[in-house]
Amino acid sequence: MDAVTRAGGLPVAVGHDPALAEAVLKRLDGLVVTGGAFDIGPEYYGKEAVHALTVPKPGRTAGEVALVRAALARGIPVLGICGGMQLLAVVLGGTLIQHIPDAVPGALAHEQPNSRDEAGHEIAVLRGTLLHDVVGGERMAVNSSHHQAVLSCGRGRVSAVAPDGVIEAIEGGDDFPGKSWCLGVQWHPEFAIDPGDDKIFAAFVAAARKDRG
Ligand code: MN
């Protein structure tokens, strides 16, 4: 919420009752999904087996899925952060890696041992993407506090990867419904470690303001 404020937005917290999602979205110009210390239930992406280290939070995920669906349907800008990016991928029809160390040989330490206000690894931002337009470069130093990752992003497309191939950002593709502003980042840009981090919030708030007219 501080990062949205710094970018000139007016942050408000919303609840997780799926039945209220449509009504809530009518009053918002943009939606940020923050993630947290929990995982999306594998049933949301067609997997029955649950990894021992997967920790679902069913009520919150149900509410956030409803909010993201409603935002995308209304063309409201969406910024997914960390678990919020993973949720965005799943809503777009994608799938997740349930535990990176078990699925990616030679993976980086995506649960970085150092403080979250320091970088954990670099990422490569892909040219021709919304993220590249927003941050204006091909390299970012980002923090990393996740044991799951996006495996595929359905109707979206990949906009950044880590050196070990783990997907670090996704966005709406060219055939995206309504071509609304839609970005997910696996790191936490609210820590403003890389010069690109504040640009992400600035671009999100600008998109929300533009859509409001
Ligand atoms: Mn990472």
Residues whose N, C-alpha, C, O or C-beta is under 5 A from the ligand:
A	BS01	MN	H110 N143 S144
